[in-house]
Amino acid sequence: MTIRKILIANRGEIACRVIRTAKKMGIATVAVYSDADRDALHVRQADEAVHIGPAPSSQSYIVIDKILDAIRQTGADAVHPGYGFLSENPAFAEALEKEGVTFIGPPVNAIQAMGDKITSKKLAAEAGVSTVPGHMGLIEDAEEAVRISASIGYPVMIKASAGGGGKGMRIAWNDAEAREGFQSSKNEAKSSFGDDRIFIEKFVTEPRHIEIQVLGDKHGNVLYLGERECSIQRRNQKVIEEAPSPFLDEATRRAMGEQAVALAKAVGYHSAGTVEFIVDGNRNFYFLEMNTRLQVEHPVTELVTGIDLVEQMIRVAAGEKLSFGQEDVKLNGWAVESRLYAEDPYRNFLPSIGRLTRYRPPAEGMQWDGTVVRNDTGVFEGGEISMYYDPMIAKLCTWAPSRLEAVGAMSDALDDFEVEGIGHNLPFLSAVMEHPRFREGRLTTAFIAEEFPEGFSGVTPDADSARKLATIAAYLNQMLQERAVQITGTIGNHRRVVGRDWVVTLAQRDYPLTVDMSADGTIARFADGATASITGGWVPGQSHARFHVDGVTLGVKVDLVGTAIRLRWRGIDVTARVRSPRVAELARLMPVKLPPDTSSMLLCPMPGVITSIVVKQGDTVEAGQTLASVEAMKMENVLKAERRGVVKHIAASAGQSLAVDELIMEFE
């Protein structure tokens, strides 16, 4: 069978990704789009495009009949679902089958079996896949709970069957804690849920989220393509992935891979799929679930195996046999993926929407040092980030021969990635790359919660970084000063002489220094005796430039803000002020301007739509009482009163779209 035209039942980055491979294979493509995506990148890149409805996905991208209509209009003979939306909907796969259209994905029965948590775990156990040990039956008393816990092996998690929100849940590390925990969980479950049934399962310590990529054809061949480490997560959302895992040894990799293949074969799987495991600190692994689709993080597997997974999915769907065997799958080097999201890390990662006034990814392909940069994206400069869909802007990937080289390449690529106009998590990604624990590979799913317990408020430069940035600021200032006096028509001997002595104020520290510029380069001589040499290719107007400070290359984003210089590098965001010694002395005497007092106002924390206002003018509200709710990017944020007060004025209404920090209501 030959596939001639593929309709991509998706949008954004993954639609562009599928189009890229289809074009390489000489296959025509059809994009579908909603009102919000009329000018989207995937629409521009496809050979044809069909409008399928209003912006909300519930009225467009996940309406099966609208996708079928688009197929009939264009004569597409195959559909790639991407991820999300209809990708794991068995009814969609069945509808395509009835229509006589090839589904570029697994068989319906596999989607159904793996889509049910209980069924999938039962099938996994029957296929010899390691599952979390536990006892799901009725437990009579505390002594039976102790016997079961001991047989499972400590530590164990004692859970209320009807539990939720952490209620009715205890961790036991020995018999005494199991006995006490059973009774406490039982009592709490009864009072919270009216249901005191308890079950016990193994508690996984130092958990890592590691998944195995599988690939099968319709002729019974199934292979595993190594693993991906996905432990860096925030609110169960993956942020950074890598392949291979820095934790697995070859024996564990093979065991996990073979079990993943066994599960895939048990359900007659073909196409690309992922078997997810939780792995403890001793490399014991337990089945979590199987994703019967292409994963968001598939590029890292492609980079270390050299296998185009989308191409293989298309070939398998067309009935071809896999052209390689398990022995041909080799893991070469290391790959890291950073998910660039339109969410503001300085505002607890709330969604950010708006226009990309600047979008300049780093150069893709082989770099001068042999590393590779890849950027999968569905946006462009001048395009808008919509409130209706996932906040992903791009997936930035790097490859290198070793892990630390790949991480270093990612740090450099993030430094070179320019995104303006919206809030985004680039600084946070840079901070993770530079974190000692991440660089050492000591990861668990609790990494972000443990290392950033108060959220993210930026990176404070250490002494070395601050001095490098102070050197750059002084260099830029000297260039600007020298340029300012290069004016034609001045009277001889009346040109302003640019001084060499300056004080750079940066990150609440002063750096008195002298700048010596010559044809050989520039030297910054600090008052404490230290020196730094610097060269660079920056010219006024450039928003990004590379500087070489004492032999180290820094890719720095530069903004001139009035007389100040804003510098961003490695997650650090500082505003430097370069003054003459006398002006710096006077500046220290200036009073600090305090920010405006907004304590009596409720401001919109993110751009979005007000879904409800539940109080009215004159109401007395108590601390913790719900005031309003705002929705953006499928995320609802409930706004509550911080303290007792009286509503003085309500400035917004339900259904209204607000910008960030726009007034919702004011209190007396």
N, C-alpha and C positions, 0 to 999 in steps of 0.2 A: 504494500500500500504506500502511496506517495502523498505526503501532506503538501498542499499548494498554498493555502491561505489560512493564517492563524488569527483568530480574534482573541485579544487579551482582555479577559473579564476583570480588569483591575485598573489602577491609575498610578500616577506618581512614579517613584523610583523603580519599582518592580516591573511596571509596564515598559519603561524605557530599557530595562535590563533584558527583558524577553525580546523586544524589538531588535536590540543589538545583535543577538545571536541569530534570530530569524533572518536578518539581512545578510549575515555572514553565510548562511546556508542557502540563500537565494529564495527564501520563502516570503510571500507577501504578507503584510500585517494589517490588522484592523484595530483601531482604538475605539473605545467607547468613552463618553464623557458626560458629566452632569453640567448644569448651568454654571457652577463654580469653576469648572475645569475647561471652559470653552477655549481658553488660550494656553492651556497647560502644555508642558514639554512633550508628554507622550502623544498628545494629539498632533503636534507638529511633526514628530518623527515617524509616525505610522503612515502607511500608504493610503489608508482610508480612515475616516472617523465618523462615528454615528452618535448623535445626541440621544441620551436615554432618560432624561428627566431632570427634576429639581435637584438642588445641591445636597440635601440630606441623603445619605447612602440608602436609607430605608425606602426612599422613593426612586432610587436609580441603580446604584451598583449591586445591590443585593436583591433586586426584583428579577426573578428568573425569567418571567415572560418578556421583559424588556431586552434581556440579553438574547433570548431566542429570536425576537423580532429583528435585532441587529444582525444576527447570523443569517437569517433569511434574506434580509436586504442586501447583504454583501456577498453571499454565497461562500462564506468561510466554511472550510471542511474540518477545522479543528479549533479547540479552545484551550488556551492556557489560563488557569485561574489565578496565578501568582500566589500570594499568601493573604490571609484574612479574607474578608467578604465571603465569597461562595466556595473558597478553595477546599473546605472540608465539609461541604454540605452534600450528603448522599443524594438528596432529591434533585440537586442540580446535575450531578453526574448521570443519574437515571434519565432526566429530561433530555440530556444531550444524546444519550444512547438511543432513546425513542426517536429523536430527530435525525438519527443517522450521522451524527457529528462526533468526531474523535475527541475524547477527553484526555488532555495531556496531564495525566495523573494516575493514581492507583485505581484498582477495581472498587466498585461500590461496596462490596461486602467488607473490604479492608477498612474503608472509611467508617462504615457503621460499627464494626467490631472495636476499632481503636478509639472511636469517639465516645464510647461509654467507659467510664473509669472502672467500674466493677468488672465488666466483661473483659476489658483489656488486661487487668491484673490477673484475672482467672486464666485467660489464654496465655499470658506470659508465664505463669507458674507451670501450666501444662506443657509449655514448650521448653521448660528447663531454665527459664530466665530467673535470675535472682530477684526476689521481691522482698520488701521490708517484712521481717518476721513479726507476726502478731497473732492475737487471739480475738476473733470477731464475735465469738459466742457469748452467751449470758454468763456473767460471773456472779456466783452466789454470795460470797463473803470475802473478807479481807485475807483470810488464810489461803483461799483459792487464788486470789490475786497475787499473793506472794509466790505460790508454786508456779503460776504461769509466768510471772516476771523472771523468776530464776531460770526457767526453761528457755525463755527467749534470750536471756542474757542482758545484764545491766550495762548501761542505763536504759530505762524504758519510759515511754510516754503513756500516762494514764489519762484517757480522754472520755468525756461525756459523749455518748452516742448522738445526742441532740445538741451538742455544743456549738459554740460560736463566740467570737469576740474574746477568746482566751479564757472564757469561763468553764469551769469543770475540767481543768487541765492541770496536771502535775507531772514533774519529772522526778523519777525515783532512781537513786544510785545504789540502793541496797535494800535488804528485806524490810528493815524498819521504815524506811521512807516509802516503800511500796504499800505496807500495811496502813500507814498514816495517810498516804496520798489517795489510796482507794476510798477511804471513808470521807475524806475532805471533798474529793471530786464528786462522790455520790451525793453528799449533802448539798453541795453547791449546784449540781445539776438539777436536783429536785426543786430547789427553791427558785432557780433561774428559769428552768424550762418545763417543770412539772414532769420530768422524765429522768429517772435516776439510773438508766442503763449505762454501763461503762464498758469500754474495750481497751485493750492494751496492745501497744506495738513498740518495736525497737526505736529508741531515740538515737538519731544519727548525730554524732558529735563532729565538730569541725566540717560541716557539710559543704561539699563542692557540687556545682551543677555541671556535669560533663555529659555531652551527647555524642552519639555515634551516627555518622552519615551512612545510610544504606542506599544501594542502587540495584534494582532488579529489572529483568526483562520478562517478556511474556512466554519465555521458553524454560522457565524454572531456574534461571541463573540469578543469584543474589550475592552481592559483594558488600563489604564494608570499606569505607574510604577514610579510615582514621577517625579521630575525635575532635571535638571543639570544647574548649573550656569557656563556660558562660557564667562564671560565678560572680562577676562584677555586675550586681543588679541593684536597682532602686525601686522599692515598692513592687517587687516581683517583675520588673521590666528590665530586660537586659540592656546594658549600657556599653560594655566592652567585651569582645570575644576574641579568642585566639585559637590557633591550631599550629601544632598539637598542644596538649595540656602540659604545663611545666611539672605536673605532679605524677602522671602515669608512667609506669615502666612498661617495657615491651610485653611482659607476660599479662599484665592487667589489661593493656590495650587489646591484645589478642582475645582474651577471655570475654571482654565486653563486646568486641566486634563479632565474635562467633555467636554469642547469645542474641545480639541484635539481628543477625542473619537468621537464626533459628526462629525468632518471633515473626520476622517478615515472611519466611517460608510457611509458617503455620497458618497464615491468613492469605496465602497465595498472592503476596505483594509483588507489584511491579512499579516502575518509575522511581523517583527519588523520594526518600522519606527519612525521618530522624527518630531514633530511639533515645529518649532522655533518661539519664540515671542520676541518682544522688549518690555521692561517693564520700565515705567518711575518712578520718585522718589516717586510718590503717589500710586504705585502698580497698575496703569492702564496698561493693557497689550494689545498688538496689534500683529496680525498674520504677520509673515515675509514670511515663506515658509515651505514646508514639504519635508524632505529628505526621499526618499523611499528606504532606505537601512539601514544597520548597521552603526552606527556612530563610528568614531575613539574613542570617549570618553565613549563608552558603559561600560567599566570596573567599573567606579564609581557607576553606577546604579546597576551592578551585586553585588558589595560589600555591598551596603546598603539594597538590597532586598533579596539577596541570590538566585536570579534567574539567571541561565545560559542562556543568550539571544541567543547564537548560538544554543544551544540544543533545545530551544523553536522554533527557525526558522526551524530547521530540522524536528522536530515533526509536526509542522504546515504544512510544505511542503508535508509531508507524509500523510496528511489528518486527523491527530489526533486533537481532541478537546483540548482546554486548560484545564489543570487539576486543575486549581484554579480560583477563582473569584476575583472581585475587593476588596471585604471585606478581602480577604486573603493577599493582598499586604500591607506589613508593612515596614516602613522605619526605619532601625536599625542603629544608630550611624551616622558616617560621613566619607566620602571618598574624597580624593584629588588625582588628576592626574596631573603629570608634563610631558610635552612632551620634551624629550631629542632630540634635533636636531643637525645635523652636520652643524652648522653655527657658525661663529665666532662673538661673541657679541662685541669684542673689535674692529672689523672692520665693524661696522654697520650691523652685522648679515649676512654678505655675506656667501654664501655656502662654505663648506670646504669638500674636498674629499681626499681620501688616505686610507692607511692601519691602522686598529685598532691594534696598537702595544701592547696595554693593554686594556682589557675590562673585568672588574670585578664588576658585579652588587652586591648590598647588598643582604644578605641572605633573601630568600623569606619565606613567611608563618608567623605563629604566633611568635611574639617577646617576650622577657622576661617580658615586661611590659603590655602584653595583646593586643598591637597594631598588625596590620597585614601589611606586605609588599608584593606587587605583581609587577612583572616586565614583561610586554609583549614586546617581542623583536623579531627581525628577523636577528640579527647579531651575530658574535662570535669573540673572540680574534684571530687576524691574518687575519680576513676577510677584504674585501675592501668596502668602501663607494663609490658607483658609481656616476658618474656625470649625469647619465641618468634618475634617479628617485628621488622621494621625499626624502628630507634629514633626515627623521626620523630615529633615532637610536633605541629608546625604549620609552615605556610609563610606567613611574614609578608611582605606585599607593600606597597609604597608607590608612588604615582604623583605626578608633579609636572610642570610645564611644562619644566623643565630637569634635567640630570643632578645637579648639585650640590644643587638643591632636593629632588630625590627621595632623595638620599643623606642629606641633613639630616633629611628627614621620617622616614627609616628609623631614624636615630639616636634621634630623639624617640620613635618607636614602640617601639623596643627598651627605652628607659628606662622606658616605661610598662607594659611586659609583665611581669607578676608570675608567677613559677613557683617553687614551693617543694615540698620533699619528695624530690626526686631531683637528681642532678647534671645539668647542662644546659650548652649552649654559648652561652647568651645573652651572657656577658661577652666571649667571643671574637668573636662577631659584631659587638658594639659596638666592639671594638678595631680590627677590619678597617675598619669604616665611618669611623673617625677617622684611619686611617693615611694619611699624606700621599701615598704612592705610589698607593694605591687611589683617593683623591679626585682625583688627577691623571689617572687612567685608564691608568696605565702597568702593564698587566697581562700576565702570562704564566701558563702552567699551573704554573710553579715559584714563583709568588708566595708561597704559605704556607711552602714549604720554605726559600725565601731570606730571608723577613722574620721567620720564627719558627723558626730552625734548632734551637733548644733546646726547642722545644715552647712551650706557653703557661703562664706563671706569674702572670698578672694584669697589670694596667696600673698603672704607677707614676705617680701624679699629678704633672703639672708644677707649677711655682710658682703659676700663676694658678688652676689647678683646685684645688690644695691649699688656697689661701686662700679660695676660694669654699666649699669643703666645711667648712673651719674656721669660717667665718661661719655656715653652716647649723647646725653642731654647737653653737656658742655660743648661737644663737637658740633652738634646741630646749631646751637646758639651762635658759636663762632662763625659758622658758615652763613647764617642769616645776617649777622652783624656786618660781616665783610661784604656780603651782597648788597646790603642797604646803603653802603657808602660808595658803591660803584655807579655813580650817577654822572652822566656827561654834562659838560657846561659849567662845572663848579669853578670858582675862582682859585687860582693857585695858592697853595699854603692855607686854604680855608677848609679843606676836607677834614671831616671828623676822624680822629685817630681811634681805632678800635682797641680797647684795653685787652689785656691778657689775663687779668686776675678776676676771678668770679667765685660766687658761692652758689652751689647747686643745692636746693632744698628739695628733698625727695623722701617719701615714706617717713616723714616727721624727723628727718635727720639733715644736718647741714654738712656739706662737703666743700670746704674752701679749697680752691685749686688754681693752678696756672695752666693756660693752654698755649702750647708752642706748635704752630703750624709751619710745615715746610714742604718742599717738593717730595721728600721721602716719606711723608706721613705726618700724623699729628700725635703729640705726646701730651697727656694730662698729668701734671705733677701735683699731687695732693699735699696738703699742709702737713700731714703726718709723715711725709717722706716717701710714700708709695708712688709709683708711676704706672701709667697704662698707655700702651700704644693703640692707636685706632685708625682704621681706614674704612671707607664705605662709599657706596655709589649713590647715596641719597641726593636728590635735588628737590628744591621747594615745590610742593604740589603733590609729591609722591606720598601715598598712604602706607606703603610698606617698603622696606629696604633691608639689605643685608649689610651688617657691620662686622668687621674683624677686630676684635678686642683682645690684645695679647695672644693672637694666634687662634682664638676661638671665634667661630662664625655664629652670629646671632641673627635670626630673621625676626625683625621687630616691626610692629605696626606703629606708625607715627601720625599723630594728629596735633596740629597747632591750634591751641585753644586760647585765643587772645594772645597774651604775652607768655603763656605757659606752654609746655610741651607734654602731651600725653603719650606714654610709651606702654605697649602691651607685649608681653613675652612670657612664655611658659606659665600662663595662668596669672601672671602678675599684671596688675593694671594700676599704674602710678601716674600722677601728674607732677612733672618737675618744673620748678621755677628757677631760672638762672639769672642772678642779679649781681650787680657790682657789690663789692664789700660794703660800701656806705649804704646803698639801698637795702641790702640784706639786713644791716644793723637796724635801720628804721622800720623795716617790715616786721621785725620781732616785737616792736612796740605796738603794733596794730592790734586792736581787739578782735577776738574771733567772732565771726558772724554765725549766730545760731540758726539752725533750720527752723522754718515756720512751725508753729504749734498746731498739729492736726489731731490732738487727743480728743477733741469734742466732735470729730467727724468720722463717718464711715465712708471710706474710699474704696473704689472698685480695685481689687487686688490684681486683676488680669483683664485684658481685653475680652469682652464677651457679651452675652445677652442676659439681662435680668430675667430670671424665670419666675421669681416671686418676691413680693414685699409683704411680710406677714405682720407688720405693725403699722400704726397710723399716727399722725401728728397728735401730740398730747399724751400718748401712752407712756406709762412708766415701765421701764424694762429692767430686768435683773441680770446680773453677771451670768454669762453662759446661755442666755436666751437667744433663740434664733431670730434674726432680723430680716435676712434676705438670702437669696441664692443666685449665683451667677454660673452660667454654663458656657464652656468653650472647648472645642476639640474632644468631644465625648466625655468631658470631665465636668462634674458639677461641684461647685465649691459653696458650702453652706457658711454664711457669715453670721457670727454670733457677737453679742455684746461683751465687751471686756470688763465692764463694771456697771453698777446701777446708775440709771439716769432717766431723763425725760426726753422724748423725741420732740425736737423743736421744729424741724423742717424736713420734709421728704422731697428730694430733688429728682428722683428717678421713678420709673414705673415699670411694671412687668412688660416684657417684650421689647424694651428699649436696649439698643446696643451702646455700650460704654467703652471708653478707652481706659487704659490703666491709670489709676489715681484720680479718676473722675468722681465727683461727689455723688454719693447715694443718699445719705441723710446726715443731719446735724443734730447734736444734742445740746440741751441747756447746760 
